[in-house]
Amino acid sequence: MKQFMDENFLLHNETAQKLYHEHAAKMPIIDYHCHLDPKMVAEDYQFKTLTEIWLGGDHYKWRALRTNGVDERFITGKDTTDWEKFEKWAETLPYTFRNPLYHWTHLELKTAFGIDKILNPKTAREIYEECNEKLQQPEYSARGLMRRYNVEVVCTTDDPIDSLEYHIKTRESGFEIKMLPTWRPDKAMAVEVPADYRAYVVKLAEVSGVTINNFDDMIAALRKRHDFFAEQGCKLSDHGLEEFCAEDYSDMEIKAIFNKVYGGATLTKEEILKFKSAMLVIFGEMDWEKGWTQQFHYGAIRNNNTKMFKLIGADTGFDSIGEFNTAKAMSKFFDRLNSNGKLTKTILYNLNPCANEMIATMIGNFQDGTVPGKIQFGSGWWFSDQKDGMIKQMNALSVLGLLSRFVGMLTDSRSFLSYPRHEYFRRTLCSLVGTDVENGEIPYAEMERICQMIEDISYNNAKKFFNF
């Protein structure tokens, strides 16, 4: 019987162990998509308790707690202590066998705090106190944790109206790890609620210094902010979509739709789709002009529980995998940009794994030989961000594309303790490839090339692809 989470955790044969320990493990981390709070990095935030850093914004854990029958006051409530919240997590964890949270929890305890104990109600108090004691030490600050995990670059997720003051402050402080912004313009095309959209456009006008009276003015303001992001080192954009939009439209129609929604009128479904279609093309062209990489995270149904959304807001654990027929629209959108010679480097992330093979074949339609892996199938995202999801994504990419050109893993997290997800991914990758070698499906005689592939997927491909 193997020991739980020993040095060869997830590495089921000798070749996998060699690939991980001698190659993947030594590579730095490029976390090219995350949701870290830039202010915490700029101010080198010191966390007060394990609950704050571990449970404070982790909706993965919140979902598990609710499923285990834990009252909301011990999850997001204000009238319970940090210890009481942590105690409920320790009580819940033994019920998470076969859920990735069980592995992530113990991997984070081990790599961040050097704790090999199993977390359960009996060990909760001693683990809590030991971690709290260590969190008071300078090396456990926000920046300290990034250093501990050998992080080289992080890309946060930022709205066009963001001042990026904390990115600037961090850079000017001389911090050796790059923290770069990512352009996330979802609100600039969120025209479903006219009052909210007008309020956003007013803010955009303020920060850009552009008076916005019509559609052309708004695009001018967005371009100005796009330029500002580029000046601050931005190299990627990101879009959170339910599904792709690629309706036919005319410039006159889009200008009229903007006037209508900016004037406070509710748009029809057709008008919403046309406006979003136009905005996606414009954003794609902006990114192409600057040589950025555009990312698309699509397929989530968000805020399903309206009662809880009203109580505690968005991103609190009430989202799920959606089921959309979006392949034709996706193809039409990329073809539109490609036909005009303005399709930039692109990463596609699907939330529903049933679309894996569709995505793996879609990316092959628009490779053009200019950049290896110009159109990427992104790593398993959100609900697929675990061993089974990673394997399915890599298998589809391997069979229908080139795994060797994959830009690898990211955390997509708000937590400074999420970097072990890179280790989890690398171990899974090495196990997958190592097993093929052991089974005679990849020749052992090509071990030098195999080792290079592991290092490339772990780090080198991302470094080159994003020009970091």
C-alpha angles and dihedrals in degrees: 000000000000120000115250113262098348122161090284095051109157090000103113102178142029095261092052090050092051093048093050103039097039100036122008097041095057096053119104120242123255105188099190097174124037142129100228117151105252090206091063090054093045092050094037089234119219112214117227101209142004088250092059096052097035108034103019097098105359106124090178088067092039091058091051092049092051091046089053091056099258115155115245092242088071091050111040100354124126097211098066129078126244089249092053090052092048092047089057090051091051089051091049099046096076087060092058099075109147091016112111089235089075092057095040092050095054094039089054092047090050101044099037102035105017091240117149096174120115111247113234136128091283095054098033099098097048093045091047093051094044092051093045090052092051092046089065091062118095094240090063095060120112092269092040092058091049089054092047091059095046093244115179103176136011125187114202126201114250139177118235090246093055114117092219086215092145093051089052092046092049093049093047091049089067095242105170096219115081116236109189130180125241121213108239107175099172094127091053089068100032097112098153094102110042097199093052092046094051090049089053093049090051089055090047090054091051097051095040097045089228119129106229117209100140144013095277090054091053092051090048089053092048091049090052090053090045088056090049092052090051090052088056093054101267113162102163140054126199134200127195107207136171088209139338121277122209106155121156113253143161127229089244091055093051092049090051092048090052092050090050097051094038087054090057101258122136115245127228119244090254092052091049092052093047093049093049090047091054094046093050090053093048092049090047091053092049091053092047091053090057098037093243125153115244119213127199122197106186141166107053125132102210134203095010093165104067093183092058093039089060091047103045108004136228129338094031101121106282100109128104145183113286130214112223135159096223106139096101093048091047091051093047092049094052092042090053092055093040094050089056092048091245105110108126129195108301140194121198122201118186119195095200110069090207085079095057096104092042091054093043090056095038093060090055091060093068106036107121106181094250096104127018106252093000091169110046135199101222123228122271105295133213107318088021092049094107139081097280093044093046092050092049092049093047092045092053091046092047095050098042103027142007116299088185091069095049115128091216136210138358133177101231082197142133093211130093087211095062098087092097085074085078089055090047090052094046092050090050091048092049091048091051095049095036091055091053089052093048090048092052093247093117116036116250086212087072093057093125090057091043092053090048090051091054092051091046095052091044095051122328098070093054092045091056098035095055095034092234 
